[in-house]
Amino acid sequence: MEDKLFKYLSFLRDFSRVYTQSIMEGNIPLQSDLKLSQLKALYAFRDKDCITMKEFAINLGVKFPNMTMIVDGLEHEGIVERERGQEDRRKVFVTLTPRGKEIRNGFLQQRHKVAEDIFAHISEKERDLLLKSLENVCAVFSKSFAERLEKKSK
């Protein structure tokens, strides 16, 4: 089983690279040369325009001390602003600027287009099977991640 598992995980990693590269080659309104890591960081804002530094670090899978450098770069590009919380001054909030929202929205649109292009060539039956399989994979991974996070917090 282990050989098959690593084979599939390797394939998923390669697919993710190709998928990300296809998105990067799209027509995203960048207006500057953003690094891939900066574009990936914008994905942390896929559902919100404002998140805490802690949420940002968790969404990116980055250690909290490294977030300052990441946010500094995004701030320098005019993509985000940060401010201290009003109620709790220890909390730092990172908010997308109008430019950041434009880039994020372009990134998400391109991501959707690439996904549609990739899956346009499969039948409805194959699509349903794929979705069911991905649902199962996500359920297994979620359980594994939850257990891992629980162990780390102890």
HUSULWO-V508253 format. One record per residue. RES is the residue in one letter. SS is DSSP state (H for helix, E for strand, - for the rest). PHI is phi as a letter, one per 20 degrees, with the letter a starting at -180 (999 if undefined). Layout:
BEGIN
res=RES ss=SS phi=PHI
res=RES ss=SS phi=PHI
END
This chain:
BEGIN
res=M ss=- phi=999
res=E ss=H phi=f
res=D ss=H phi=f
res=K ss=H phi=f
res=L ss=H phi=g
res=F ss=H phi=f
res=K ss=H phi=f
res=Y ss=H phi=f
res=L ss=H phi=f
res=S ss=H phi=f
res=F ss=H phi=f
res=L ss=H phi=f
res=R ss=H phi=f
res=D ss=H phi=f
res=F ss=H phi=g
res=S ss=H phi=f
res=R ss=H phi=f
res=V ss=H phi=f
res=Y ss=H phi=g
res=T ss=H phi=f
res=Q ss=H phi=f
res=S ss=H phi=f
res=I ss=H phi=f
res=M ss=H phi=f
res=E ss=- phi=e
res=G ss=- phi=f
res=N ss=- phi=e
res=I ss=- phi=e
res=P ss=- phi=f
res=L ss=- phi=e
res=Q ss=- phi=l
res=S ss=- phi=a
res=D ss=- phi=e
res=L ss=- phi=e
res=K ss=- phi=f
res=L ss=H phi=g
res=S ss=H phi=f
res=Q ss=H phi=f
res=L ss=H phi=f
res=K ss=H phi=f
res=A ss=H phi=f
res=L ss=H phi=f
res=Y ss=H phi=f
res=A ss=H phi=f
res=F ss=H phi=e
res=R ss=- phi=f
res=D ss=- phi=d
res=K ss=- phi=b
res=D ss=- phi=e
res=C ss=E phi=b
res=I ss=E phi=c
res=T ss=E phi=f
res=M ss=H phi=g
res=K ss=H phi=f
res=E ss=H phi=f
res=F ss=H phi=g
res=A ss=H phi=f
res=I ss=H phi=f
res=N ss=H phi=f
res=L ss=H phi=e
res=G ss=- phi=m
res=V ss=- phi=d
res=K ss=- phi=f
res=F ss=H phi=g
res=P ss=H phi=f
res=N ss=H phi=f
res=M ss=H phi=f
res=T ss=H phi=g
res=M ss=H phi=f
res=I ss=H phi=f
res=V ss=H phi=f
res=D ss=H phi=g
res=G ss=H phi=f
res=L ss=H phi=f
res=E ss=H phi=f
res=H ss=H phi=g
res=E ss=- phi=e
res=G ss=- phi=m
res=I ss=- phi=e
res=V ss=E phi=c
res=E ss=E phi=c
res=R ss=E phi=c
res=E ss=E phi=b
res=R ss=E phi=f
res=G ss=- phi=f
res=Q ss=- phi=f
res=E ss=- phi=e
res=D ss=- phi=c
res=R ss=- phi=f
res=R ss=- phi=f
res=K ss=- phi=f
res=V ss=E phi=d
res=F ss=E phi=d
res=V ss=E phi=d
res=T ss=E phi=c
res=L ss=E phi=f
res=T ss=- phi=e
res=P ss=H phi=g
res=R ss=H phi=f
res=G ss=H phi=f
res=K ss=H phi=f
res=E ss=H phi=f
res=I ss=H phi=f
res=R ss=H phi=g
res=N ss=H phi=f
res=G ss=H phi=f
res=F ss=H phi=f
res=L ss=H phi=f
res=Q ss=H phi=f
res=Q ss=H phi=f
res=R ss=H phi=f
res=H ss=H phi=f
res=K ss=H phi=f
res=V ss=H phi=f
res=A ss=H phi=f
res=E ss=H phi=f
res=D ss=H phi=f
res=I ss=H phi=f
res=F ss=H phi=e
res=A ss=- phi=f
res=H ss=- phi=e
res=I ss=- phi=d
res=S ss=- phi=f
res=E ss=H phi=f
res=K ss=H phi=f
res=E ss=H phi=f
res=R ss=H phi=f
res=D ss=H phi=f
res=L ss=H phi=f
res=L ss=H phi=f
res=L ss=H phi=f
res=K ss=H phi=f
res=S ss=H phi=f
res=L ss=H phi=f
res=E ss=H phi=f
res=N ss=H phi=f
res=V ss=H phi=f
res=C ss=H phi=f
res=A ss=H phi=f
res=V ss=H phi=f
res=F ss=H phi=f
res=S ss=H phi=f
res=K ss=H phi=f
res=S ss=H phi=f
res=F ss=H phi=f
res=A ss=H phi=f
res=E ss=H phi=f
res=R ss=H phi=f
res=L ss=H phi=f
res=E ss=H phi=f
res=K ss=H phi=f
res=K ss=H phi=f
res=S ss=H phi=f
res=K ss=- phi=e
END
